């Protein structure tokens, strides 16, 4: 059963949906629930039975020094204090993303209609020292949970402090290695993309898989998830290669084995995946004879414009949620949100809902790791006990005009 968080996100898509509370809701424009909480009977007694790669942001962490730290900000006047740690004064893409995420967090607070939450917004400057200082400030001011940081290098600095206080962290990094006890990642993890696309491929009869992946940290994560997912579905990996600066030799090795494969995974960002496909074609592979598979990084204009990748399938959040979110963001702030802005929105909507419905155990590990999960802007997500997450993703087909859904996001998680 889906019990809505009811952040009162206005769209023209559906009628009003009320929050799980006895409070009356003010009348207004047609609205729909943009994020929901799926909960089981023991939690509320009310039930019967959500990629963008952070590569650019991560690289900007080591670029020019950040500007002067921004002064702490407060949003909302509720009793439940929540720390939000972002690199607001960082240079380049990081600072741009942080501002968009801060705006989105404040938008969630406003759309939730006066939740009992006070956001303590802190600037970490995009570095571990700043994260530690910001986290300490938020904890000293009474924060019961920390949202952020954005960068993997900063998360351990935050966790070092929160674990001594028994405070949970919902961070935005895509580096699964920094997840762990009390540190949960609300981000687009490659593992979810790979699991979804392999499972879907198996469901349409694909059994023999090949892969051509980048020889980097992202490729290593995808490799592990790919081999595990294929094994779980009873498939076999018939060809596997990784490439660095030179794609020609690995492409030739994969191309020579494609006759025994019926699906080929290419997991890289827009420019690089197009180059990988071109290298395969140059090595004699006929990519029209095999089902191409990709991750959320395929959601890129370069991919959609590539003749070689037409008809390829990739896993990604259903784009409808982000479109509706972007429309509201644009109306409020007059600009476009970064793709990861939904992470800040969903995290704030989540803590607002838990503060309203879960009492003193609202941010405990048992509540945060509820196996039924939560429904956000980008669809279903749930936190695992190890701090990683699982997302309910759609399967998209590459077309010249963009991604076309061929399988929708799941409405609930399996066991």
Protein Blocks (a to p, Z undefined) as FASTA:
>chain_A
ZZdfklopacfkbccdddddfbdcddddddddfbdcdddfklnopafkbccdfklmmmmm
mmccdddddddddedjbfbdcdddddfkbghjllmmmmmmmmmmmmmmmmnoopabdcdd
ddehhpaklmmmmmmmmmmnopabdeddfblklmmmmmmmmmmnopacddfbfbfklgce
hiacddddfklmmmmmmmmmmmnopabdcddddddfklmmmmmmmmmmmmmnopacfbdc
dddfblklmmmmmmmmmmmpcbdcddddfklmmmmmmmmmmnopafklpccdddfklmcf
klmmpmklgoiacddddfklmmmmmmmmmmmnopacdfklmmmmmmmmmmmmmmmmnmjm
lmgmklmmomnbpadfkopadddfkopacdddddddddfkbccdfbdcdfbdcZZ
